[in-house]
Amino acid sequence: MSDIINEAVTQLSAKIGTFDGSVKFVIPGEGSIMVDEAGVREGDEDAACTMTAEADTFKGILDGDVNATSAFMSGQLKVDGDMGQAMKLGAQL
């Protein structure tokens, strides 16, 4: 597992813990993170919503330096599947 994925799992776990739904974050070249009822972990299972962003964008969103909505509108963050799940998770970040 990459350092970026490890750090993201740590940060997301501290902010979210568990989540009533399923979202997968994909960071090309680094790996994937699952957020669901079981918690936050490295993984690549099916999810209701998949969000894809480069490592810098994803780190900026986690750090609060990048607004997720702005990243989505500018094409830096791609969302596939249930947009409601993405918004629900965004409210917890």
HUPESUL-V618424 format. One record per residue. RES is the residue in three letters. PHI is phi in radians with two decimals (* if undefined). Layout:
# HUPESUL-V618424
[[RES:PHI] [RES:PHI]]
This chain:
# HUPESUL-V618424
[[MET:*] [SER:-1.33] [ASP:-1.08] [ILE:-1.12] [ILE:-1.13] [ASN:-1.00] [GLU:-1.15] [ALA:-1.11] [VAL:-1.07] [THR:-1.08] [GLN:-1.14] [LEU:-1.14] [SER:-1.06] [ALA:-1.19] [LYS:-1.51] [ILE:-1.97] [GLY:1.33] [THR:-1.90] [PHE:-2.50] [ASP:-1.47] [GLY:2.81] [SER:-2.59] [VAL:-2.35] [LYS:-2.08] [PHE:-1.77] [VAL:-1.99] [ILE:-2.03] [PRO:-0.92] [GLY:1.44] [GLU:-2.06] [GLY:2.48] [SER:-2.34] [ILE:-2.21] [MET:-1.78] [VAL:-2.26] [ASP:-2.78] [GLU:-1.04] [ALA:-1.41] [GLY:2.00] [VAL:-2.01] [ARG:-2.78] [GLU:-1.24] [GLY:3.10] [ASP:-2.42] [GLU:-1.40] [ASP:-1.15] [ALA:-2.48] [ALA:-1.14] [CYS:-2.43] [THR:-2.11] [MET:-1.97] [THR:-2.16] [ALA:-2.69] [GLU:-1.14] [ALA:-0.97] [ASP:-1.11] [THR:-1.15] [PHE:-1.08] [LYS:-1.08] [GLY:-1.09] [ILE:-1.13] [LEU:-1.11] [ASP:-1.38] [GLY:1.53] [ASP:-1.47] [VAL:-2.14] [ASN:-1.38] [ALA:-1.06] [THR:-1.12] [SER:-1.11] [ALA:-1.10] [PHE:-1.14] [MET:-1.11] [SER:-1.58] [GLY:1.51] [GLN:-1.33] [LEU:-2.13] [LYS:-1.81] [VAL:-2.15] [ASP:-2.10] [GLY:1.76] [ASP:-1.31] [MET:-1.06] [GLY:-1.04] [GLN:-1.13] [ALA:-1.11] [MET:-1.18] [LYS:-1.07] [LEU:-1.20] [GLY:-1.02] [ALA:-1.16] [GLN:-1.58] [LEU:-1.47]]
